[in-house]
Amino acid sequence: MKIRFLITNAYGVGGTIKATYNLAGALAERHDVEIVSVQKHTDVPAFPVPAGVSLRALVDRSARAQRADRKRRGLVGRTKGKIKIWARQRPSRLIHPNDFRYKNFNLFTDLRLFPYLRSVDDGILVGTRAGLNLAIARFARPSVIRVGQEHLNMTKYGKELRSAFRRHYPRLDIYSTLTEGDATAFREVLGPRGRVICIPNGVPDVGGVRSSNTSRIVVAAGRLTPQKGFDRLIAAWPQVASRHPDWELRIFGGGKLRRRLQDQIEESGVGDSARLAGYTDELPRKMAEGAFYVLCSRFEGFPMVLLEAMRCGLPIVSFDCPNGPRDLITHGKDGLLVPDGDIDGLAAAIIEMIEVGEDRRPSFGAAALEKSMHYDMAVIAARWERVFEELVDERSGRGRRTSASTRTESRRSLAEPREHR
């Protein structure tokens, strides 16, 4: 099968990008897989491109490309440069204005994206965010199998986007959410014409990295943005530090809030025990140095970094935010769930996990590792292959409409991969 993933910027850092790379890499073992990035801001992707996967960008806004634009010569070259500048200053007409990444699109990206959507006339085309899913539903050719993936959750979408979903998503051959709760929400919005399944993200092998759960380090990781809620974790840390001054908090990741979060650490008087550890391309190894992991996000679609932490054998302390933590964590077995936004509750749960002790904490870690195996990348890729094959069979007349099959698919055990054909 020819499978194409369409993503906003495959050259950056983020859970959707990592999840797309992971799935593309697993599928590329048996299929022709391409990741198409609407744009790129650099020539070298932050994550390594999986073996067997081709990557290309429709719009190049790297420093090299911008220098080349400034050096354009002749009337034709200067005119093209002016048109490009003019188009970049105009809003997108192709992407829904309520998409969270709308500011990353403009008329120039439209002029590249629309011809691409019309040029694809076979195989499977997978969108990875609301704006791109809508564009695929509206403009991709009927000969293409059109698939939408949800990497956030319904609670983050207002009535305008929900109305657009109701109007256009039924044109997709299938639409996938990351949690059953979100699948139910989308079925209610789309009605009987929508074909919705639930397939979570998969987690790849971390190379045998495993935490001993005996250090005195608490770890967290993610982009330093409001969504990830590290201000909430830092707000809870003084209570932890006052009771266990020999423990350290390490927050891995980079982003626009770094200065503000560092100021918060200093103002809270925990500069000796809490630190922003920066971005690392060896996150599993760094996480495994910790005794347990804390997720403090305000919202998630399906937190990839949490799965990676569990794959490293780390117990989890997490806010019960929408959506994902409740689907992944069994309270009291592989982690602790805290009511969303309860700062004192988060501090108390961190203290509880510390005071569980080195004798009992490894049992939490072992349960977390066992849970993560249900989301092994091979298992998840096999589920996607099953759905793709059913859609291909349906198009060729060899199979029936997959609505009943895919409703069953959403309830199947994650540990039930079918043998590869």
Buried (B, 14 or more C-beta within 10 A) or exposed (E): BBBBBBBBBBBBBBBBBBBBBBBBBBBBEEBBBBBBBBBBBBEEBBBEBBEBBEBEBBBBBBEEBEEEBEEBEEEEEEEEBEEBEEBEEEEBEBBBEBBBBBEBBBBBBBBBBBEBBEEBEEBBBBBBBBBBBBBBBBBBEEEBBBBBBBBBBBEBBEEEBBEBBBEBBBBBBBBBBBBBBBBBBBBEBBEEEBBBBBBBBBBBEBEEBBBBBEBEBBBBBBBBBBBBBBBBBBBBBBBBBEEBEEBBBBBBBBBEBBEEBBEBBEEBEBEEBBBBBEBBEEBBEBBBBBBBBBBBBBBBBBBBBBBBBBBBBBBBBBBBBBBBBBBBBEBEBBBBBBEBEBBEBBBBBBBEBBEBEEEEBBBBBBBBBEBBEBBBBEBBBBBBBBBBBBBBEBBEEEBEEBBEBBBEBBEBEBEEBEEEE
